Structure formats: structure tokens, C-alpha cells
Amino acid sequence: MKKVTDISGFPEGPEEDSQEQQASVEKLLKLTENDTNLTVDSIECLPGSQQGDNYMSIIKRILVRGKRRSRTAKKSKEFFISLIYKRQIASLQRRKLFRADEAFANEINAYTALVPVLQKFSRDRLPFPACVYAGADAEGDLIVLEDLWRTGFRMVDRRKCLSYRQCRTVMRELANFHAVSLAMKQVQPVLFHTMKEKVTEIVYTDEGAEFYTHSLQTSLRGTLDSLHYSNKNGALDGAIKAIERLNGRLYQIMSTAVRNSHEPWKVLCHGDTWVNNLMFNESHDKVKLIDLQTMRYTSPVLDILHLLYTSTGAEVRANHTDELIHSYQESLIDALRVYVPTQNRFVLPDLEALFSYANIRAEYNSRILYGLGIAMWLLPAVTFHPDHIPDLDSVTMNDFKTKNHEKTIAQMLSPDYHHRMRDTVLEFYHKGILETI
């Protein structure tokens, strides 16, 4: 990754729905490629995501045509590149409410201080897009990434549940990613400690507690409303009573799951492994992890729970959870054997014993309520129709306190949301997990 620390001399830019400036793109490429002879002849600015696929930033696809001239050759060579530009949302109110500035800063730190170190240690085996630039210009925070579309990776329809095969692909990459943390802690502990201190908890922190407590409480009430809607014959009465016991406690349950993880289990986690932060190749045997805004240092099973309870259906979880955790565990051990050097192989038996299938499954079960909470929170966003997306720019804290926001959301919920929410709650209820609340 090539980065520069300050490009604030760029021309002032337009609002989020307008074009990037050609001069700014040219200046960035000259700096990041260290090529003063480079010229940009034209750019085309296109949307980088669809409605409802991204809530915390503005994504643009920038098609760049220009010329490069070597220092020795007289002739210029034409080039074409496609870049992903990621910028802050324009609404200051929304940014403050959702802690978008902190999240964007966390992603900049991830791309500048973490991913390069992790990629070097793993010898470029990690599933992140290449970062061209992460920092700021005259318009504000900016992250520029390779366009994964150009290499054949695509997002899948967020409203369709991931298949077992897709989940297995993600599990293997998560295991590969998590294994780097475990190996680095053994091999380069000082470097690892310095690096992981660069990530900041965005959600479960004192600064975000008030808003996210109200947000999760809103999600809990929405879940209860959905269960009442689906309770045609009284079959959900028991589940509804069990969920009601979560009232006023959901933020604390989620926070405890994230913040009370312990060494030596803790690893650098993606933090937001839902379907829209995954891009698959055509055969779905490779995946890229995108959007590192909530990267955190915690238990690895939270990435697994986040994936399964936001992006799969009840059938996959019922029939394949054991297989998926086995796949994760086997991939983790295989990756550790690659990343731990020969001179440090004496640590492998202890790591393999610690991260046995039985231990990973026990850790998963101990934090499983995180899966229920994240489903309550994110399933509305996962299932929104692209033509019926809430206007978050107009939302205030008072809307959460007065229940105005949930009334708006309720009008946009799809039948698929009600179906998936009911199945998820019944899964927890029938397993007896809600009895422990």
C-alpha cells in the first residue's frame, strides 16, 4: 500500500452525490505512484454501492483514463484504472449520532497501521482489498481502494441467505485472518501489541453507550412487535415472554460479549461480518472482506456469530453449524502451521490444544446471545427493499427515545424480515438458551 499523510492542497470538492474532481484524482495518483509525469485525461464517477447496501459512508467507483510517460521514453503510454473512493457521509448530525467519524478513523488506522503489517507477516495471504490511499484531503477523510469488480469479485444479494458453501468459504478466510493474530502474538509480541492498540472500539464504549443502548432497545421492541405480528395461534407466547426478559439489558449483554473476552483467545476481528461486507469470486470459493470500520480486538467467535445470525437462514444454522465450526477450526490450525516459523514450532501443541473444536464450540456457546442481539439489530437492514430505505440523515437521538424511529422502520419491514426474525428467536427458545437470561 502506498499512502501519503496530507493531500489537503486538493481543490475543494462537491457534495456526496456529485463528481470527484479530476485534478484531485490526478494529484492523488501522482503522489501515491510517485510519478510526476502521470496525467489524467478523464474520470467518470459512478455509484459504488446500491441503495441499502451501505449506511456509514459514501462509496464511489472512479474510472480513470490517462497517460504515463517513463523518464527515459519520449512516448506516453495510456492507462485505465478503476478505483473505489470511500468518503464520509455529509450529514454532521448523522455522523455524530452513529459515531461515523470515529468509525472512519478506525478504518483509516486499519488500512495504514494494521493491514500492511498483517499482510507482510502473512506474505500477502489475507483477504483484504489493496489500499491505494487512506488519510484525508481537502474534502475530509478519504480511503481509496482497488476495485474488486475488476478482479471478478462481486457482492451477493443481501436479501438472500448465504449458502453453506459460501459460509464455508468465509469461515476459512476468517480462520486464516484470526490465525495471523495468534501467530504474531507468539512470534512478534511487541510489534503485535503496538499494532493492535491502533484499533478503537466504536460501539461498546462509554462514548457510544447512550445511543447504542437506545438503538438496541429499539431493535428489541421491533423484534417483539414482529413476534406479535407472527403469533397467529399463540405458538410464540413462550418465546415472546422470554424475549421480554431482555428488556433494558440487550446493550449490556452485547457489550459483555465483546469487551469481556480474554487472552489468549483474543484476536483482531473484522467486527462486522455481514453479507454486504463480503465479496465472492464467480465460483464462490474465494472471498474478500471489506469495510473495516468496526475492526476490534476480541474473541474470534464473534465474527462467526455475526456472520451466521445476520447472513444465513435457520436451515443452514440447524444443519451445518457444527460442520462450519469444524471447517473454521481445521483452517485455523492449518494456518497456524504456516504462520508460526520453524524456530517457534514448540508453541504449536499448546495452540492446537487451546483451539480445539470442543474449546471453540464452548467459546461460541458462551457468547451465543451476541448472535441473537446482532440479528435483532441488523436483520431490518439486511432485508429492506432497495426502494424502501429509511432516511438516516433526519434521525435524532430523540427519535429513538420517543420511538419515532421504530415507527418509521416498522412501515418498511418486509415479510422476509418477520420470517427470519421468528425463526431466529424460535431457534434460541427451543434450544433453551433464553431460559438462562
N, C-alpha and C positions, 0 to 999 in steps of 0.2 A: 504494500500500500504506500502510495506517495501522498504526503499531506503537507499543507502549509499552515502556519499559525495565524496569519492575518491577511485577508484579501479585502479589507474594509474600504479600499480605494475604488471598488467597483461602482459603476453608476447605480443610482437609486432604482429599485425595481418596482414592478407593479403589484397589484393585489393578487391573491392566490389564484383567481380564475383567469389571469392574464398570462401573457407570454414572458418567458425569461428574456433577458437582454443578450443579443448576440455578442456584444463587446465583452460582457461579463463572462460568457461561456468561453470565449477566446482567451481571455486573460487567465481564467482558471486552468485551461488546458496548457497554456504556455508555462505556467508555474508548476503544475503537477507533473508535466512531462519534461520539464527543464529544457524547453525548446522555444527559443525566441523567434525562430524562423517560421513557426507554425502560424497559419492563418485560417480563420473560419469564414467560409463563404456564405453559409446559410444555416439556419436552425429551424426546426419545426417542433413545436411544443404540443404534446398530446396528453390526455389524462393517463395517469399511471395505474389507476385503480378504478373500480366501478363503485356506484353508489352502495353504501352499506358495507364495503369491504375494508374501510379504514376510517378510524374515528379520531385518532390522536395526532395526525399530521397531514400535510398536503403532498401527494405523490404525483410527479410529472415524469413523462417519458420525453427526453430531449433527443431528437435526431439531428446529428451534426455532420455537415459536409464541409470539407476544407482541403488544405494542401499542406504538405510537409516538404521542406527543402533541406537536404543534408548540407553540412558545412562544406563539403567538397564538390558535390554535384551542382550543376547550374540549373538543371531541370527540377521542377517541383513534382511531387507525387501526390495524387489525390487520395483522400481518405474519407471513410464514412464510419461513424460510431454512433451507438445508441446508449444513452446514459439514463439512469434513474435519479432524478432530483427529489430530495425529500426536504420539505420546509415546514416551519411551524404553522399551525392554524392561525388565522388572522385575529379571531376574537380574543381580546385580552381577558374578558370575563370567563370564557370557556377555558382558556389556558390556566387561569388561576384556580378555578374550581376543580379541574381534573388533574392539576399539577403537571400540565403538559410541558412547561419549561424545564422542570426537574427531570421529567422522563426523557426529553430530547437531549438534555445534558448527559444523562446516563448512557444514552445510545452513542453519543459522540465519544464519551470515555471508553465505551466498549470497543468501538472501531479504532480508536487511536492507541489505547493503553492495554487492552486485553487481547483482542483478536490477533494482532500481529505476533504477540508473544506466544499465544496458544498455537497459532499456525506454524511458527518456527519450531516449537517443541515437537509438534506432531508431524513435521515435514509436510505441511500443507494437506493434511488429511481431513480437515474439519469442514462441515457443510455450510459455510457462510459465503455470501456473495463477496466478490472483491470490492474493496472500498477505494475509490479514487481520491476522495477528499472528505474530511469530517472536521468542521470548525464553524466559522462564521464569515459572512461577507456584509456588505452594506445593508442588505435586506434583513439580516438576522442569521439565526442558526441555519446551517446547511450541511446535509450529508449527500454525497454523490457516489452512487454505486454502479457496478456493472449491470447491464440489462440482461437478466437471466433468460428473458424470452429469446434472446439472440442465440443462446446455447441450448434451446429446446425445453426449458423448464416452464411449467405453467401452474397457475393456481387452479384448484378444482372448485366446483360449485359449492360454496359454503353451506348451502341448504341441504346438500346430500351427505349422508353419513359416510365416513371413511370406511373402506372395506378392511377386512382382516389383513389382506396383503399390503395395503397402503400403511396400515398401522405397524405392521412388522417392519417395513422399511424405515419408518420414523423411529421405532424403538431401537433399531440397530444403530442409527445415527446418533440418537440421544446417548446411548451407551458409549459410543466412540467419543463423543464430546465430554461426557462426565469422566471417562477414564483418564483424560488428559489432566484434569484437576488432581485426581488421586495419584497419578504417577508423578506429577510435578511436586506435589507436597512431599513425596519421598526423596526425589532426586534433586530438586532445586527449591527447597523450602523458603529461603529468604526471598528469592525472586517471586515465588508464587504469592507469598504473604503481601508483598509490596503491590503486586498486580491486583489481587482480589480486593484490596482496600479501595480501589478506584470505582467499584460499583456501589451504588446507593440504593437502599430500599425506597421505593416510590410509594407504595400503597400502605403497608403496615408499619407506619411510623407516626410519631407524635404529630407531625405537621399535617398528615393526611387523615388522621383518625376521625375527626368530626365529619368530614364529607363522606368518607368511605363507610363509616358506620351508618349514616343515613342512606347511602346508596344501597348497601347490602340489606338494610331493613326494608327499603322499598322493594328490593328483589324478593325478599321473604314474603311480604304481603302479596306481591304479584303471584308468587307460587301458590299461596293459599287460595287466592281468587281463582286461579286456574284449576286447582283441585276441586273446588266447589263447583266450578263450571262443568268439570268432567264427572262429577259424582251423581250420576243419574239414578242409581239404585241403592245408594248407601254403601257401596263396596269400598269407598275410600274413607269412610268415617274414622277408622282407626289410624290410618296414615295422616289424615288431617290433624287429629289430636296430637300425634307425635310431632309433626312439623310445628304446631303451635308452641311446643315447648322450646323451640329455638328463638322465640320472640325476644328481642333485645340482646341476644347472645351471639349472633352469627359473626359479627366482626371479630369478637374475641376468639371464637373457635378458629376462624381463618388465620388470624394473626398468630395464635399459638402454634398452629401447624407450620407456619412459615418461619417464625422467629425462634422457636424453641427446638430447632434441630441442633444436633451436637456433633462434635468431632468424635471419631474420624470419618463420620458419614458425610459431612458437608462437602458440596462441590459447587462449582459455578454452574448455575442453571439458566436456561433460556428465560423462564419465568412466564411465558405467555404462549404455550404450545397449542394454540387452537388452529383450526383448519386454514384460516386466512393468513397465517404466518408460515405456511408450508408451500413449497413449490416442487412439483414432481416432474421427472422426465417422462417421456412418452410411454415407456414400459412400466413406470411406477416402481422401479427397483432402485431409484436414487431420489434423494430429496434434499432440498436446500432449506435451511432455517433462516427466516428473515424477521425483521423488526425486533431489535434488541433493547427496546426502551425499558423493559422491566427485568432485565438481567439481574440476578441476585445470587447470593451465596447461601445455600440452604440444602435440605435433603433432596437427593435426586428423584425420589418417588413423587415429588410434587409435580415435576414435569410430566411424569407418566399419568398421574391422576388428572392433571389439567387436560391432557390430550384425550383421554378416554371419556371424560364426562362432559366435554364440550363438543366433541367431534365424531363420536361413534353412537350407534344405536344400541338399544338394550340387547339385541341378538348377538352382536359382536362381543359385548362385555360378558354375557352369560356363557357363550360357547368358547371364547378364545382368550379370556384374561390370563388364565394360567399359562397358555402357550406363549402369549406375548411377554409375560414377565420372564418366562424361561428364555425366550429369544433375547430379551434385554440382558439377562444375567450372563448368558453364554457370550454375547457380543462384548460385554464389559470385560470379562476375563480375557477374551482373545485380544482385545485392545490393550489391556494392561501388559500382556506378554510382549506386545510390540513396543510399547512406550517405555517400559522400565528397562534401562540398559543392562547389559550383561553383568557389569560390576555391581549392580544393585539387585540382582535377581533374588537375593536372600530375603527380600521383603515380600515376594510374591505369595508364598504359602499363607502368610497372615492375611494378606489382602483377599486371597481367594476364599479363605475360611470366613472372613468377615462378610464378604459379599456373595455368600451362598444364596441359592434360590430361597431357602427357608428364611434366611435373615431379611432378604429383600422383601419377601412376601409379608413378613411380620412388620417391617417398617411401613410398607404400603397400607396394611390393615390399621396400623396405629394412627395414620393420618388420613384415613379414608373420608372423614367428614369434610375435608377440603374439597373432595370431588363433588359432594352434594352442593356445597356452597358455591363452587365455581359454576356448576350447572345452573343453579338459580340465577346467578349473576349474568352469565353470558348467553344462555340459550335464547333470550329475546333477540339479541344482536345477531346470533347465528342464523336465526330463522326469519328475520324481517324480509319482506318482499322488497326488491330494489326500488320499487315505486312508492314505498311507504316507510320512509326512514325518518326518525324524529329529528327535529331541528335542535341540536345541542347548543347552538350559539345563543339561544334565547333562554336557556335553563339557568336558574339561580339556586343558591342553597335553600332559599325559602320555598322553592317549588318542591324540594324533597321533604322539607319539614311539614308542609301543608298538604302533601300527597297530590299536588297538581301534576307532577311529572309522571307518576304512575297511572294517572287517569289518561294522560296522553299516550303512554306506552300501551295501555290496555286496548286502546282502539286500533292498534297496529299489529297486535299479536295474531299469528296465523294458526290454523288448525294443527299444523305440524308442531308448533311450539307446545300446545296443550297436550298433544300425544306424547312427545318426548319428555315433557316435564312429569306427566303422570307415570310413565314407565320408569323414570329415574327414581322418583320418590318411592314407588312400589318396590323397586329393587332393594333400596335401603330398608324399607319397612319389613319386607318378607325375610330378609337376612337377619333381622333382629338388631340391626345396628342402631336404629333410632331408640331402642329401649335403653341404651346406655347414656343417652343425653341427660 
